[in-house]
Amino acid sequence: MASLKVAVITGASSGIGRQAAIKLSSEGWTLALTARRLSELEETKSLCSNSDACIIVPGDITDEAFVKGLFGETTNKFGRLDLLFNNAGMSDKANPIEDMPLEIFTSVINVNLIATFLCTREAFKIFKQQTPTGGRIINNGSLAAHVPRPHSVAYAASKHAVHGLTKTIAIEGRKYDIAVTQIDIGNAHTTMAAGHTLGALQPDGRRVVEPTFDPVHVADAIAHVANLPTSVTVLNMNIMATGAPFVGRG
């Protein structure tokens, strides 16, 4: 009998999170899916090949009490945790820094960084206490973690911070068989990246229509990493549209 493999996926109501849930479910994973939108979470669950091995926990992952409850509910239901996919994220509006409202900046940092920290902290507690110890964390990074776009101060700052978080927790998790990955995605065709097909602002001031690609390929990459033994780490992975202006963008 195959051993139980349990994953928590944040931002599972659409886009990359939804595709990851569908893919992992098809490969026998048991899932705890979270996002703010209940109806969209229910749709994601209905698309999973084994919806009976899937729970949905709607809520706000920037809320510490909710995050603790999410991981508590997952382990109470399934007994362990093997994977956390920190996928939930938001972008800012394209504002020059002098026009950036603190409210928007703080919201982006809270979702992209603070929520990732909160979920990672709770996953670490479980990974270190369960038998056998260990597990895997995959953080949704961005090309912006390396080369930011113009007028993206909040988003780029948050993703640079996630990059630092990824490397730090990789060190902390090493002796407990906790493997950590950051997957930097460039122009997957989701709602967040839809504007690139209309013309994305470049560092030289031009607006360029950029190619995108189907997020199902991101889900395939996530599943590949997720199914590796925890003795193997893919610290950084880049997946993007071939024509995306990443190399040379900086």
Salt bridges, closest charged atoms under 4 A:
GLU27 OE2 - LYS23 NZ 3.39
GLU43 OE2 - ARG18 NH1 3.60
GLU64 OE2 - LYS68 NZ 3.93
GLU64 OE2 - ARG121 NH2 2.71
ASP82 OD1 - ARG80 NH2 3.01
GLU122 OE2 - ARG121 NE 3.12
GLU122 OE2 - LYS125 NZ 3.07
ASP184 OD2 - HIS146 NE2 2.67
ASP204 OD2 - ARG206 NE 2.68
GLU210 OE1 - ARG149 NH2 2.70
ASP220 OD1 - LYS23 NZ 3.47
